[in-house]
Every structure is written in structure tokens, then in C-alpha cells.
Amino acid sequence: MLALNYPHIEKLENQPARLNRLPRIRVAQIVMDYLALGWSVEEMCRQHPYLTFAEAHAAMGYYFDHQAEIDQEITEEWEQVKTITKQPSKSPFYIRMKAKGLL
């Protein structure tokens, strides 16, 4: 079996695939621009000037070869967002008053 190489992508075991040069940027984040906004690689690079064409192409190539993995990551992240947004947020005032035992 031929092993595929993604020169700009790092995939550690039990970790999401991410850019080598910018490890805070996950492949899933780049793919979300493609899925949600319909952006081409060129548009992604225009909107995110820190992203090189090679990195964006590598991320999209990785996605098309590992679509189920990345789609699952996006789904899990979306579920987290929905859970967090359902929780009522407490204002800083409320938190301070609660800590002082005034509420």
C-alpha cells in the first residue's frame, strides 16, 4: 500500500490534523471555510493572509483523503458549540456578587 504524504500537515496519534508551520490551525478549520462558505483555496488565502497556497491545498487534499475523520471532528465541535450556547452565561457582576455571598 502506498503511504500518502502531506508535506504541510502534521497528524499525531489521537490529535486532529494541523498545519506544521501554524500548529494552532487545524485542517478542520480550513475545511469549514470550504464547506460553510464555499471558498476556493485562493479565496481562503485572500481571507487568511497567513495561509499559503501550498498549506491550503495540502489541507484540502488531506480532507478529501480523510473526509470521514474531518467531518466527525467538525460534527463534534459543532455539538460542543451548541451545548455551550444553551448554557446561560453569567455576567462578571453576577460572578463577583455570587463569590461574595450576596446572591
Secondary structure as GFF3:
##gff-version 3
##sequence-region A 1 103
A	DSSP	beta_strand	9	10	.	.	.	ID=ss1
A	DSSP	beta_strand	18	19	.	.	.	ID=ss2
A	DSSP	alpha_helix	27	37	.	.	.	ID=ss3
A	DSSP	alpha_helix	41	47	.	.	.	ID=ss4
A	DSSP	alpha_helix	53	65	.	.	.	ID=ss5
A	DSSP	alpha_helix	67	86	.	.	.	ID=ss6
A	DSSP	alpha_helix	92	99	.	.	.	ID=ss7
###
